[in-house]
Amino acid sequence: MAKIPQRAFDERRKEPVIQRIFQLIEKRYSSRSEAANAWGMNINTLSNYYKRADQEPMPRSQQLKKIAEHEKVSLEWLLTGDGDG
């Protein structure tokens, strides 16, 4: 009988940070460009996140703080999916 592996993490935590950023963009902005401008981010940087989504890119901590503050979500939610989102 094969042993069934136990999952070490809550499924929500498996979702990468970048997916929560994409969710914010989809829910709150009419375009990626608008989101990049709101967050003080170069549109090319944001476009690269989409191009490399399968590699789960991780924005720099300072950028994550800017996004969390501007969107009024907790940094904890942005990083882990827990907390105020």
N, C-alpha and C positions, 0 to 999 in steps of 0.2 A: 504494500500500500504506500503510495507516494505521500510525502509530507507536504501539506499546504503551507506555503510561507505566510507568516504573520506580517501585516503591514506595520511599519514602524511609525508612520506619520499619518495624521489626519489627512484625508483627501484634499481638503482646502489648502493645506500647507504645501502640498505638492505643486500647486499652481504657482508658476514663477511670478516674481514681482512684475515683470514686463506685461504679463496678462492683465494685471490690475490696472496698469497704466493704460493699456489699450481699452479697457472697459471705461475708464474715465473719459477718454477721448470720444468713444462711440456714444456715450450717454450725454455728454455736456458740450460737445463742439461739432460744428458743421463740417470741419475739415481738420486734417492733421496740422496744416499750416497755422490755423487759428490757435490750436492747442500749443504749438511750439512758441508762437508769439506770446501767448498768455504766460507761459512758463519761463520766458527768457532763454529759450533753447534754439539752437540752430536747426532749421527744418531738415537739413541733411543728416544731422545726428538722429533725429526722430525717424526719418526715413530708413536709416541704417538699422534701427531697432526692428522695424517691420521686416526688412530684408533678411535679418538674422534671427528672427523669432524662434526658429527651431533650435538655435544655439543658446537660447535664454539669456540674452544680453542683460547686463546689470548696470544701470546708470550709476554715476558717481553719487556718493552720499550727499554732497551739497545739492545736487540736482534733485534728488529724492526729497530732501527737506523743502526745497522751493515748491515742488509739486504738491506735497502734503499741505503746506501752508496756504498756497493759492486755492487749492480745492477744498480746504477745510475738512480734511480727513486726517486721521492720526498716522504718524510715521509707522507705528506698529502695524496698522491695517495694511499700509502700502507694502511693508516688508513681509508680513506673515499671513495676512488675511484675517487676523484677529483684531478686535478693537473697533473703533468708530470708522466706518467706511463711507 
